Amino acid sequence: MQTRKLFGISICILIGLGFFVFAHGQTQAPQDDKLVVFYSPSCHTCIEAKATVIPDIENEFRGKIQIEYRDITDMENYKLLLGLEEKYGSKIENVWPVFYFRGHFLNGSGKIKNGLRVLINQSLSRKA
């Protein structure tokens, strides 16, 4: 009887852990139509991009993409970025902000607005 009780408890724990891992994994992976902006709240370029570049990008690609912000000072967000870079073999330098869309990356070291347009247009045309 004791063995049966321990077995039942073990099964419940394993099922619970399985649900936790599944749910955690589901919230971490960006959806296909999301432009993910990895930023630092103390980064001047990030603040400027959010105020001046992103609104134009939102208007231009309205209905085609969603924008999700990930603060890299949150370790989980930083780990997500590193995981995506590893998954897609990115060698991009982490110059903030870093943008991710459908397996491709852009950093804040160049002309962000034009670079984002190219990144998004190329990625959207690949899906079509």
C-alpha positions in Angstrom: 0.0 0.0 0.0 2.9 2.4 0.9 4.5 1.8 -2.6 1.2 2.5 -4.4 0.9 5.8 -2.5 4.4 6.9 -3.3 3.9 5.9 -6.9 0.8 8.1 -7.1 2.6 11.0 -5.5 5.5 10.6 -8.0 3.1 10.6 -10.9 1.4 13.8 -9.7 4.7 15.5 -9.3 5.9 14.5 -12.7 2.7 15.7 -14.4 2.9 19.0 -12.5 6.5 19.5 -13.6 5.5 18.7 -17.2 2.8 21.3 -17.2 5.1 23.9 -15.7 7.8 23.2 -18.3 5.3 23.3 -21.1 3.7 26.5 -19.9 7.0 28.2 -19.3 8.2 27.3 -22.7 5.1 28.6 -24.3 5.5 32.1 -22.8 9.1 32.4 -23.8 9.1 31.8 -27.5 8.1 34.8 -29.6 5.3 34.3 -32.1 6.0 34.4 -35.8 4.5 37.8 -36.3 6.2 39.5 -33.4 9.1 42.0 -33.8 10.9 41.6 -30.4 12.8 44.6 -29.2 15.4 43.7 -26.6 16.3 47.0 -24.9 17.8 48.4 -21.7 15.8 51.2 -19.9 19.1 53.2 -19.4 20.1 53.0 -23.1 19.8 56.3 -24.9 19.6 54.7 -28.3 16.8 52.4 -27.0 14.8 55.3 -25.6 15.2 57.3 -28.9 14.2 54.3 -31.0 11.1 53.6 -28.9 10.1 57.3 -29.2 10.9 58.0 -32.8 11.5 54.9 -34.9 9.0 52.3 -33.5 5.9 54.5 -34.0 6.7 54.8 -37.7 7.3 51.1 -38.0 4.0 50.3 -36.1 2.1 52.5 -38.6 3.8 51.2 -41.7 3.3 47.5 -40.8 0.0 47.8 -38.9 -1.9 44.5 -39.1 1.1 42.6 -40.3 3.3 42.5 -37.2 3.1 43.0 -33.5 5.8 44.6 -31.4 6.9 43.1 -28.1 9.4 44.8 -25.8 11.8 42.7 -23.6 13.9 44.5 -21.0 17.3 42.8 -21.0 17.9 43.8 -17.4 15.4 41.0 -16.6 17.6 37.9 -16.8 14.9 35.7 -18.4 14.7 38.2 -21.3 18.4 38.2 -21.7 18.5 34.4 -21.7 15.8 34.4 -24.3 17.9 36.7 -26.5 20.9 34.5 -26.1 18.9 31.4 -26.8 17.5 32.9 -30.0 20.9 33.9 -31.1 22.2 30.4 -30.5 19.2 28.8 -32.2 19.6 30.9 -35.4 23.4 31.0 -35.4 23.5 34.7 -35.1 26.9 36.4 -34.6 25.3 39.8 -34.1 27.0 42.1 -31.6 24.6 43.0 -28.7 24.5 46.7 -29.3 21.2 47.9 -27.8 18.5 47.8 -28.9 18.6 44.4 -30.6 15.6 43.5 -32.8 14.5 40.0 -33.6 12.0 39.0 -36.3 11.5 35.5 -37.7 15.0 34.2 -37.1 16.8 37.4 -38.1 18.5 40.1 -36.0 19.3 43.8 -36.2 21.2 45.8 -33.6 21.2 49.5 -32.8 24.7 50.2 -34.3 23.4 51.5 -37.7 20.4 53.2 -39.2 17.7 51.5 -37.3 14.6 52.7 -39.2 15.9 51.7 -42.6 17.4 48.4 -41.2 14.1 47.5 -39.6 12.1 48.1 -42.8 14.4 45.9 -44.7 14.4 43.2 -42.1 10.6 43.1 -41.8 10.0 43.4 -45.5 12.4 40.6 -46.4 11.1 38.4 -43.6 7.4 39.0 -44.6 8.2 38.2 -48.3 9.8 34.9 -47.3 6.6 33.7 -45.7 4.4 34.6 -48.6 
